[in-house]
Amino acid sequence: MQAAPVRATAIPSFTTALRAVESLLMSSGQRTARRNAWTSVLEDRRRAKDRVETQRVLDQSVSRSVSVRP
């Protein structure tokens, strides 16, 4: 007797589940607006991180140039 084939169905990720609920509750225009807003938030965070890093590098270069001068 041969075992029945096993079907593996992937459990949806949390993100996939949220998007499914989102699609049921919102019109496509609202979904687009929400995604655009979230993309903007992520981009703002990236720019803020870049500013902090740039400031750190500038501060280090200024402190090196001050300590090198006689």
C-alpha positions as a printed Julia matrix, in Angstrom:
70×3 Matrix{Float64}:
   0.0    0.0    0.0
   1.35   3.37  -0.99
   1.07   6.5    1.16
  -1.12   9.29  -0.1
   0.83  12.24  -1.54
   1.33  15.08   0.89
   0.42  18.56  -0.24
   2.41  21.29   1.39
   0.62  24.58   1.4
   2.68  27.51   2.52
   1.38  29.4    5.49
   1.03  33.02   4.44
   3.43  35.45   6.02
   2.18  38.09   8.42
   2.68  40.73   5.72
   0.67  38.72   3.23
  -2.14  38.28   5.73
  -2.18  42.01   6.51
  -2.33  42.87   2.83
  -5.25  40.49   2.37
  -7.16  42.15   5.2
  -6.17  45.56   3.86
  -7.55  44.69   0.43
 -10.86  43.66   1.95
 -11.23  46.82   4.03
  -9.9   49.55   1.75
 -10.38  50.67  -1.78
  -7.36  50.47  -4.06
  -6.78  54.24  -3.83
  -6.53  54.05  -0.05
  -4.15  51.1   -0.28
  -1.95  53.01  -2.69
  -1.97  56.08  -0.46
  -1.05  54.01   2.61
   1.8   52.26   0.8
   3.09  55.55  -0.55
   2.99  57.04   2.95
   4.89  54.07   4.4
   7.49  54.29   1.62
   7.91  57.96   2.46
   8.39  57.16   6.15
  11.07  54.6    5.32
  12.84  57.05   3.01
  12.76  59.77   5.69
  14.3   57.34   8.18
  17.03  56.45   5.68
  17.82  60.12   5.06
  17.93  60.81   8.81
  20.35  57.92   9.28
  22.5   59.27   6.44
  22.52  62.75   8.04
  23.64  61.33  11.38
  26.41  59.33   9.71
  27.56  62.33   7.67
  27.64  64.51  10.78
  29.69  61.89  12.62
  32.22  61.7    9.77
  32.46  65.51   9.58
  32.95  65.78  13.35
  35.71  63.18  13.23
  37.48  64.92  10.35
  37.31  68.29  12.15
  38.69  66.81  15.37
  41.55  65.16  13.42
  42.45  68.38  11.63
  42.44  70.34  14.89
  44.66  67.78  16.63
  47.13  67.67  13.68
  47.77  71.42  13.67
  50.83  72.58  15.7
